[in-house]
Amino acid sequence: MDQKTDNLTAEDIADHLLYKTGQALAPGRFHDPTDCFILPNAVETPEGVRILRTPDDVRRVFEGVRAYFESCGVVDLVRTVVEAKFTSEDTIESTHVARLLKSGGQAFRAPYPAYSVLKRCDAGAWRIASTTYAIVDSRKHNEAFLAWRSKDDTADA
């Protein structure tokens, strides 16, 4: 999909970024997710905030979340856009729900919502500027997003 998005809806754009980042989390696949993010980038969970400053920071978060999924037997991550809307010509606010599945399609635990801000960058590409995950039933899942925080990541309010 060409990310020059003149004829796409906000939901199309959000769904495409979920697909691309999902490829980086899928077991047995490798897709570099760094081109989906604006840096610096804020990742927030109920446990705190992580500021991603470099492509390596992005990769480390994806490696940590993928390792968490593997340790729990999660084989699929199904994310569905609930709502996405343009708040300006170059900004989309999007909410999606994520479901973690084990083999046979069995739910691992309750779905959780996430809220993202997407920004159109130079050359028309859309990227994720920040995401807040509302994972209220798994400290370990939240910690997977926040692992490798540097001392400079003091936005733990």
C-alpha positions in Angstrom: 0.0 0.0 0.0 1.4 3.4 -1.0 1.2 5.6 2.0 0.3 8.7 0.0 -3.2 8.7 1.3 -5.2 11.2 -0.6 -8.2 8.8 -1.1 -7.9 6.7 2.1 -10.0 7.0 5.2 -8.5 7.5 8.6 -9.6 3.9 9.4 -7.7 2.6 6.3 -4.5 4.3 7.4 -4.8 3.1 11.0 -5.5 -0.4 9.9 -2.5 -0.4 7.5 -0.2 0.6 10.3 -1.6 -2.1 12.6 -1.0 -4.6 9.8 2.6 -3.5 9.3 3.4 -3.5 13.0 1.6 -6.8 13.4 4.0 -8.3 10.9 6.9 -7.4 13.2 5.2 -9.2 16.1 4.2 -12.4 14.3 6.0 -15.5 15.4 8.5 -16.8 12.8 8.4 -13.6 10.7 10.7 -10.7 10.6 9.6 -7.2 9.5 11.5 -4.2 10.7 8.9 -1.9 12.3 11.0 1.2 12.6 9.5 2.8 9.5 6.1 2.9 11.2 7.2 5.3 14.0 8.1 8.9 14.5 11.0 9.3 16.8 11.0 10.3 19.6 7.9 8.3 20.3 6.0 7.8 23.6 4.7 4.3 24.6 2.4 4.4 27.6 0.9 1.7 29.8 -0.6 1.7 33.3 3.0 0.9 34.5 4.6 4.0 33.0 5.9 5.7 29.9 8.8 4.7 27.6 10.3 7.2 25.2 11.7 5.6 22.1 14.5 7.7 20.8 16.2 5.5 18.3 15.4 2.7 15.8 17.1 0.3 18.2 14.7 1.3 20.9 11.8 0.5 18.7 13.3 -2.9 17.8 14.0 -3.7 21.5 10.3 -3.0 22.4 9.1 -5.3 19.6 11.6 -8.0 20.7 10.4 -7.8 24.3 6.7 -7.9 23.4 7.3 -10.8 20.9 9.3 -12.7 23.7 6.4 -12.1 26.1 3.9 -13.5 23.6 6.1 -16.6 23.0 6.5 -17.2 26.7 2.7 -17.2 27.1 1.9 -19.3 24.1 0.3 -16.5 22.2 0.3 -17.4 18.5 -1.8 -14.6 17.0 -2.5 -10.9 17.8 -5.8 -9.7 16.3 -6.2 -5.9 16.3 -9.3 -4.2 15.1 -9.8 -0.5 14.6 -12.7 0.7 16.7 -12.6 4.4 15.6 -10.1 6.5 13.6 -10.7 10.1 12.7 -8.7 13.0 11.2 -8.2 15.7 13.7 -6.3 17.8 11.2 -5.0 17.2 7.6 -1.9 15.6 9.0 -3.1 14.0 12.2 -5.3 11.0 13.0 -6.5 9.8 16.4 -7.2 6.1 16.4 -8.5 3.5 18.9 -8.1 -0.2 18.4 -8.8 -3.3 20.4 -6.2 -6.1 20.6 -7.0 -9.8 21.2 -4.2 -12.3 22.1 -4.9 -15.8 20.8 -3.4 -19.2 21.6 -3.4 -22.1 19.2 -6.9 -23.1 18.1 -8.1 -19.5 18.4 -8.5 -19.7 22.2 -8.4 -16.3 23.8 -5.3 -15.8 26.1 -7.1 -13.2 28.2 -9.5 -10.3 27.9 -9.0 -7.9 24.9 -7.5 -4.5 25.7 -7.8 -1.1 24.0 -5.1 1.2 22.7 -5.2 4.8 21.6 -2.7 6.1 19.0 -1.9 9.4 17.4 -0.8 9.0 13.8 1.0 11.8 11.9 1.6 12.4 8.2 5.3 13.0 7.6 7.3 14.4 4.7 6.6 12.6 1.5 3.1 11.8 2.7 3.9 8.7 4.8 1.8 8.1 7.9 3.6 7.1 11.1 2.7 6.4 14.7 3.6 9.3 17.0 2.4 7.8 20.3 0.4 4.9 21.7 -1.3 4.4 25.1 -2.1 0.8 26.0 -4.9 0.1 28.6 -3.7 -3.3 29.7 -5.1 -3.6 33.2 -4.8 -7.3 33.8 -1.1 -8.1 33.0 1.8 -6.3 34.6 4.2 -8.6 32.6 2.7 -7.5 29.3 3.0 -3.8 30.3 6.6 -4.5 31.4 7.4 -5.9 28.0 6.6 -2.5 26.5 8.6 -0.7 29.1 11.7 -2.9 29.3 15.1 -1.3 28.5 14.0 2.1 29.7 16.9 4.5 30.0 17.4 6.8 33.0 16.2 9.6 30.8 12.7 8.1 30.6 11.4 9.9 33.7 7.9 10.4 32.5 6.6 7.7 34.8 3.7 9.8 36.2 
